Amino acid sequence: MITHIVLDMGGVLVQLEWAERISSLLGRSVPIDELHHLWINAQSTVDFESGRTDFDEFAIAFIEEFGLSVAPEKVQQEFLEFVQAPMAHCNEVLALLKQNYHLSLLSNTNPAHYERLRDRYDFFRYFDSLFLSYKLGKMKPDAAIFQYVLAELETASETVAFFDDGARNVETACQLGIQGYQVTSPNDVMTVVKSWNTAQDEQSLLIEKS
């Protein structure tokens, strides 16, 4: 039985202009699958989202790593614009889920993006727990971050449902016994959760008929 829901942030709850901004900085079109791979393998972003560098250090390291001829301020400006507003029905879905589940946020993020969203929007208030990569020193899809979450929540993996837009993150969660779902909006999350109730209702009907 699912008692805990763990949600990714960017691409699930919050709109991203990830592909557009990175493509602009790198001077080439970068498909979304390549973006996910780049983001968790580029040393500059890994260090920043693992809390090992600050925003200024990140910008300089990013320029050096990708051989860019832009000012650090340009990198920071584009980077901040990666995260946009919460998606449609974000707060409504979180409010509904909170009525029946312990809600956690598990995000590969950094202080620049987190503080920007925290200061502009109020969706963080729905979460019982925040697991932010830059504070934990770990990033998805590393199994260690999921194991940390399970330990902190003091619950078994089979009681947890995890929602993320990244296939590799979902795969790692599933390997640990967590129910993982690849989704791209709050409405997608709600559709999955409603399907649990439908399945339970159908099972109850079968038991009654037997």
C-alpha positions as CSV (number, residue, x, y, z in Angstrom):
1,M,0.0,0.0,0.0
2,I,1.4,3.4,-1.0
3,T,1.6,5.8,1.9
4,H,4.4,8.1,0.6
5,I,4.6,10.0,-2.7
6,V,7.9,11.4,-3.8
7,L,7.9,14.0,-6.6
8,D,10.6,15.5,-8.8
9,M,10.3,19.2,-9.4
10,G,11.5,20.4,-12.8
11,G,9.6,18.8,-15.7
12,V,7.0,17.4,-13.3
13,L,5.7,20.3,-11.2
14,V,7.6,23.3,-12.7
15,Q,7.9,24.3,-16.3
16,L,11.4,24.2,-17.8
17,E,13.0,26.1,-20.6
18,W,15.9,23.7,-20.3
19,A,16.4,22.7,-23.9
20,E,16.0,26.2,-25.3
21,R,18.5,27.8,-22.8
22,I,21.2,25.1,-23.0
23,S,20.9,25.0,-26.8
24,S,21.3,28.8,-26.9
25,L,24.4,28.6,-24.7
26,L,26.0,25.7,-26.5
27,G,25.1,27.1,-29.9
28,R,23.5,23.9,-31.1
29,S,20.2,22.1,-30.7
30,V,20.3,19.6,-27.7
31,P,17.5,16.9,-27.6
32,I,15.9,16.4,-24.2
33,D,17.4,12.9,-23.7
34,E,20.9,14.3,-24.3
35,L,20.2,17.1,-21.9
36,H,19.4,14.6,-19.1
37,H,22.6,12.7,-19.8
38,L,24.7,16.0,-20.1
39,W,23.3,17.4,-16.8
40,I,24.2,14.4,-14.7
41,N,27.6,13.9,-16.3
42,A,29.0,17.5,-16.8
43,Q,31.4,18.1,-13.9
44,S,30.4,21.8,-13.6
45,T,26.7,21.0,-13.1
46,V,27.3,18.0,-10.9
47,D,29.5,20.0,-8.5
48,F,26.9,22.9,-8.4
49,E,23.9,20.6,-7.8
50,S,25.8,18.6,-5.3
51,G,26.6,21.7,-3.2
52,R,30.4,21.7,-3.9
53,T,30.5,25.1,-5.8
54,D,28.7,28.4,-5.6
55,F,26.9,30.1,-8.5
56,D,29.9,32.2,-9.6
57,E,32.2,29.1,-9.5
58,F,29.7,27.1,-11.5
59,A,29.4,29.7,-14.3
60,I,33.2,29.9,-14.7
61,A,33.5,26.1,-14.6
62,F,30.6,25.6,-17.1
63,I,32.3,28.0,-19.6
64,E,35.6,26.2,-19.3
65,E,34.1,22.7,-19.6
66,F,32.2,23.5,-22.7
67,G,34.7,25.9,-24.3
68,L,32.2,28.8,-24.5
69,S,33.1,32.3,-25.4
70,V,30.4,34.0,-23.2
71,A,30.6,36.0,-20.0
72,P,29.8,34.2,-16.7
73,E,26.9,36.7,-16.2
74,K,25.3,35.4,-19.4
75,V,25.6,31.8,-18.2
76,Q,24.0,32.8,-14.9
77,Q,21.2,34.7,-16.6
78,E,20.3,31.9,-19.0
79,F,20.6,29.3,-16.2
80,L,18.2,31.2,-13.9
81,E,15.6,31.2,-16.7
82,F,15.7,27.3,-16.9
83,V,13.0,27.2,-14.2
84,Q,9.7,28.9,-15.0
85,A,6.3,28.9,-13.2
86,P,4.6,25.9,-11.7
87,M,2.6,23.9,-14.2
88,A,-1.1,24.1,-14.5
89,H,-3.0,22.6,-11.5
90,C,0.3,22.2,-9.5
91,N,-1.1,23.5,-6.2
92,E,-4.5,21.8,-6.7
93,V,-2.9,18.4,-7.2
94,L,-0.5,18.8,-4.3
95,A,-3.4,19.8,-2.0
96,L,-5.4,16.7,-3.0
97,L,-2.4,14.4,-2.6
98,K,-1.5,15.8,0.8
99,Q,-4.9,14.7,2.1
100,N,-4.0,11.0,1.8
101,Y,-0.2,10.8,1.5
102,H,3.1,11.9,3.0
103,L,4.5,14.2,0.3
104,S,8.2,14.6,-0.4
105,L,10.1,16.5,-3.0
106,L,13.3,14.9,-4.4
107,S,15.0,17.2,-6.9
108,N,18.4,17.6,-8.5
109,T,18.7,21.3,-7.9
110,N,20.9,24.1,-6.7
111,P,20.5,27.2,-4.4
112,A,20.0,29.6,-7.3
113,H,17.0,27.7,-8.7
114,Y,15.5,26.7,-5.3
115,E,15.6,30.2,-3.9
116,R,14.2,31.7,-7.1
117,L,11.2,29.4,-6.9
118,R,10.8,29.6,-3.1
119,D,10.7,33.4,-3.3
120,R,8.1,33.5,-6.1
121,Y,5.8,30.6,-5.5
122,D,4.2,28.8,-2.6
123,F,4.0,25.2,-3.7
124,F,6.8,24.1,-1.4
125,R,4.3,24.5,1.6
126,Y,2.5,21.3,0.6
127,F,5.6,19.1,1.2
128,D,6.3,17.3,4.4
129,S,9.9,16.7,3.4
130,L,12.3,18.4,1.0
131,F,15.2,16.4,-0.4
132,L,17.4,18.8,-2.5
133,S,20.6,17.4,-4.1
134,Y,22.7,20.4,-3.3
135,K,22.0,20.0,0.4
136,L,22.5,16.2,0.4
137,G,25.6,16.1,-1.7
138,K,24.0,13.4,-3.9
139,M,22.1,13.4,-7.2
140,K,19.7,11.2,-9.0
141,P,20.0,8.7,-10.6
142,D,22.6,7.6,-7.9
143,A,20.9,4.9,-5.8
144,A,22.4,6.5,-2.7
145,I,20.0,9.4,-2.8
146,F,17.0,7.1,-2.9
147,Q,18.4,5.0,-0.1
148,Y,18.9,8.2,1.9
149,V,15.3,9.2,1.3
150,L,13.9,5.8,2.4
151,A,16.0,6.0,5.6
152,E,14.9,9.5,6.4
153,L,11.2,8.6,5.8
154,E,11.7,5.5,7.9
155,T,9.5,3.5,5.5
156,A,9.9,0.5,3.2
157,S,10.4,0.9,-0.5
158,E,7.1,-0.7,-1.4
159,T,5.2,2.0,0.4
160,V,6.7,4.7,-1.8
161,A,5.7,6.0,-5.3
162,F,8.1,8.1,-7.1
163,F,7.3,10.4,-10.0
164,D,10.0,11.9,-12.3
165,D,10.4,13.0,-15.9
166,G,13.8,11.3,-16.3
167,A,13.7,7.7,-17.3
168,R,17.0,6.8,-15.6
169,N,15.8,8.2,-12.3
170,V,12.6,6.1,-12.5
171,E,14.6,3.0,-13.4
172,T,16.9,3.4,-10.4
173,A,13.9,3.9,-8.1
174,C,12.2,0.7,-9.4
175,Q,15.4,-1.3,-8.9
176,L,15.2,-0.4,-5.2
177,G,11.6,-1.6,-5.0
178,I,10.0,1.8,-5.2
179,Q,7.0,2.2,-7.6
180,G,8.4,4.5,-10.2
181,Y,6.5,6.5,-12.8
182,Q,7.7,8.7,-15.7
183,V,5.5,11.7,-15.9
184,T,5.6,15.2,-17.2
185,S,2.9,17.2,-15.4
186,P,0.9,17.3,-12.2
187,N,-2.1,16.0,-14.2
188,D,-0.1,12.9,-15.1
189,V,0.7,12.3,-11.5
190,M,-3.0,12.6,-10.6
191,T,-4.0,10.2,-13.4
192,V,-1.6,7.5,-11.9
193,V,-2.9,8.0,-8.4
194,K,-6.5,7.7,-9.5
195,S,-5.6,4.5,-11.3
196,W,-4.6,3.0,-7.9
197,N,-8.0,3.7,-6.5
198,T,-9.7,2.3,-9.6
199,A,-7.7,-0.9,-9.3
200,Q,-8.5,-1.2,-5.6
201,D,-12.2,-0.7,-6.3
202,E,-12.1,-3.4,-9.0
203,Q,-10.3,-5.8,-6.7
204,S,-12.9,-5.2,-4.0
205,L,-15.7,-6.0,-6.5
206,L,-14.0,-9.2,-7.4
207,I,-13.7,-10.2,-3.8
208,E,-17.3,-9.5,-3.2
209,K,-18.4,-11.6,-6.2
210,S,-16.2,-14.5,-5.3
